[in-house]
Amino acid sequence: MNKAMLAAIHMLSYPEIDIRKTYPLERELKKLMAHRHKNPALYRIWERAVPCGTHEVPVRIFTPVEVTRPFILLFFHGGGWVLGDIDSYDGVCRDMAVTTGCIVASADYRLAPEHPFPAAPEDCYAVAKALFQNCGVFGVDPSDIVLIGDSAGGNLAASVSLMARDRGEFLPGRQILIYPSTGNDHSDTSPYPSIRENGTGYLLTSKRICDYLDMYRTSDDDLLNPYFAPLMAGDFSNQPDTLLITAQYCPLRDEGEAYGQKLLEAGGHVEVHRMENALHGYFTLPVRFELVKKTYALINHFLEE
């Protein structure tokens, strides 16, 4: 990444604003910015809802006209558990379905601060459980359901996998974690150097991450809960085969790679790839961008293994 590009990125980095006051506006802006050309000739869309306690979780299902791989990718979107929804990630999921040739199901989990932890992982777990119990409708075997998420969504995918092992109702065979949040300390005292190295000037700041976590948690006790911060798990065994992708200039880089190492040490099959010259959030760009192409190449190879 050249100096001119770095200078532009530093200028565009999130200002140190109070997200507690601006998050409603930021939600609307994300929807506007996510507009992407639609080509309904390439896929079909179904709207569904999954019961979870006293409410329902909306799910949008994208089925490519040509299903070339027998998988369902259950996608959990990013946004710090505060921003994002199935509308703002609609373009990402359309691209995912067409580029992988897989059915993609996008879960619209509840957001903080209106619905703090554990609302999001419980919603995602409910959708996963329903999908595992009804995947025959799509002609897919339960072993071919793959959890996938970016950033906070990667955190939720990892959390659902841990919850599934602990509760014993189903167990995903694979998960794809894209620059996931896995830790609970993003301050200057964090054990992970990328928080300090990349915590300012690269769009996502360490302060913004801390603000997200403050809005997401119900109490300080959540910080030690593995479903809140997967690195806090005491047991990393019996987890899905994992593809973990980090970004060179992302504050979450080192904790994501540390999670991959924990899974590997517990005997899991894990692939960890660091995308050079990449920033946090790059996966939401259209597929024509080279880093996104490389990421889908890794995903497709992982699915074919």
N, C-alpha and C positions, 0 to 999 in steps of 0.2 A: 504494500500500500504506500503510494508516494506521499510526499510532504503536503502537496496541494489537497489531496483527498483527505488526509488526516486533519488538516486545518478546517476544511469544510465540515467534517464530522464533529469536530470540537464545537463549532459554531451552532450546529444543529442539536447538540446534546440537550437533554431535558434540563430546563432551568430549575433551580432549587425552589420550586413552588410547593404549596401545601395541597397535596392530592386529596386530602380530606374535604377540601372545599371545591376542588375542580373536577372530581371524578365523574359527576353527572354529565358535564360538558364533554369530557374526554371520551366517554362512552359514545356519545352522538358523533363526535369527530371521527372515531374509529370506524363507525358504520359508513360514513361518507367517504373516507379514504380507502375503504376496502372495495369500492365498486370495481368490477372487472367484467370484461366482455363475456357474455354468456353465449354458449353454443348448445342449445338443447338437442341438437341432432346427435351429440356425442354421449348423452347420459339421460337417465330418467330420475326424477326426484319424488320421494315419498315423505310425507310428514306423519310422524307417529308420536305417541306419548307413553311414557312408562310410569306406572304408579310408584310412589316412594312415600310411605307414611300417609299424610293427609293431603299431599299435593302430587302433581304429575310433572315429570321431566320431559320437555320436548326433545324429540330426536329427529334429525333430518337425514334421510338415507339417499345416497347418491349411487346409482347403478349404471356403470358404463354400458353403452350399447354392445360393445364387445368385451365381455368379461374373459380376460385371458389368464387370470390367476385365481385359484379357488380359495380366496381369503376374504374375510370381512375385517376391515381396519376400523376399529372403534376409536374415534378421535376425540381427544379432550383439548380444547383450545387454551392458548396462553392469555396473558393479560393481568398477571399478578393476583389472580383470584378476585379482582375488583373490576377489571375491564374485559371487553370482548363478549361475544355470544355467537350463536350459529349464523346470524346474519353477517356479522363483520368477518367471519371466517368462511363464508360461503364460497368465495373464489378459491381459497386454499383447498377446500374439500373437493370442489369441482376439478381442479388441477390434479389433485391426488388420485381421484377415481380414474381419470383418463390416463394419467402417466403411469400408474401402477397396473391398470387393468383389473382393479379390485373393487368390490363393493365397499363404500365408506359410510359409516354411521357417525354422525356428529352429535354429541350430547350437549344440551344447553343447561348446564348445571347452575345452581343458584350462586349469586355473587355476594361477596362482602362489600361494604360493612353491614348491609341489611341482613345478610345471612352468613355469619361468621362460621369458622371451623366448629364442628365437622360437617356442615351442610354440603359443601362441594364434594368431598370424597364419598359421602353417603349417597348423593345423587348419582355420581359416576359408578359406584358399586352397584346400585340398583339397575342401572342401564346395562352394565356388563352381565349381571346375573340373568336379566330378562333375555339378553341376546344369547347367552349360553344355553338357556332353556328352550329357546325357540329358533335356533339357527337352522334347523331342518327346513323351515319355511323357505330359506334361501338356497337350499341344497348344499349347505356348507357343514362340514364336520366341526364339532367344538374345538378340536385341536388346531383348526385353521382360523380361529379368531385371534387377532393381533391387537393389543393395546398400543396406542400411539398418541403422543402429545408433545407440544413444544412449550418450554419455559414452565409456567405454572401448570400447564397441561401435562408436561413430562413428570412433574411432581405428582400429579393426580394419577397418572398411569402407574407409576412406581408404588404409590400408596394403595391403589386398588389391587395390585398384585400381592402386596403384603397382606391386605385384608382378606383376599381370597384364600391364601394359604392358611391364615389363622382361623378363619371361619369354616373352612372345609366344604363349601357349597359348590365351588368350581375352581379351576386353576388354569389361567391362561398359559398357552404354550410359548408365546413370544411377546416381547414388548419392544417398542422403539421409542427411545427417550431423546428428544432433541433439545440441546442446551437446558437440561432440567434444573430446577431448584431443588436441592436435596438437603441443605443444611439449615441451621437456625441462627447463625451469627454472621451478619454481613457488615459489622462495624469494623473499625480500624484494628480491633483485637482479634479478628477472624484468623483462624489457623491457615486459611487459604490465600496465598499471595495474589491471586487474580482479583480478589476484592479490592486490594490496594492498587494494584497495577492498572486495572481497567475500571476502577470504580468512579472515575470522572472522565469526561471527554469522549466517551464512546456510546452516546445515545442513552443507554440504560445506566443509571448511576447507582452506587451503593446506597445512597440516601433514599432513592426511590424504592429500592428493594426493602429497606428497613421500614419505610412507610407502608408498603404493601403488607408486610408481615404484621405490623401493628394493627392494621385494619382487618386482617384475616383472622387473627387469633382471638379466642374468647377470654383466655387468661394466660398468664405466664407459664402455667403447667403445660400448655399445648406445645411449648418449645421442645419438650422432651418426648413428645408423642411421635412414634415412627410414622403414623399416618399423616402427620403435619410436616415432619422433617425426616424423610426415609433414612438418612444417615444415622439417626438415633436408634435404629432397630438393633436389638441385641442378637438377632438371628437373621442371617442373609441367605440361608439355605432354601432349597425347594422354590426357587424363583424362576420365571420364564427365561428362555434363551433371550439374550438382550443385545440390541444394537443401540449404542449410546454415542451420540454425535455432539461435540462441543464446538465452540467458536473461539478463535484465537484471542479476539479482543472483547470477550464477554466476561463480566464480573463473576458469573456462575461457573466458569470453565473448570476450575480446579475442584470444586465440590462435586460437580458432575462426574469428573474422571475418578475422583475418590470413591464415589458410589459404585462405579464400574469395577474398581479394584476390590471393593468389599464383596461384590457378587462373585468375582473371579476366585477370590480366596476361599469362598464358601463352596466352591466346586461347580459354579455355574458356567454355562457357555456364554461368553461375553465378547463382543467386538466394540472397541472404543476408537473413534476417529475424531481427530481435531481438525476442523476446517480452517486452513490457513487464510489469513486476511479477511476473516469473517467477523461480523458484528452480531451481537444479540438481536434476534428478530429477523434475520435475513431470510428465514424459511418462508415468510409470508409474502415474499416477492414473487412475481410471475415466474413460470418455469424457464422462460428465455434467458434468465440470469444464470451465469455459469455456476455459481455456488449452489443454486437450487438444482440445476441439472446434476451436479456431482452428488448432491444429497440423495436425489431420487435414484441415481445409479447404485448407491450404497444400499438404499432400501430395497430395490428390486433384487439385488444380489442376495441380500439377507433372506428375502422371501423365497428365493429359489434354492437355497441351501437345503 
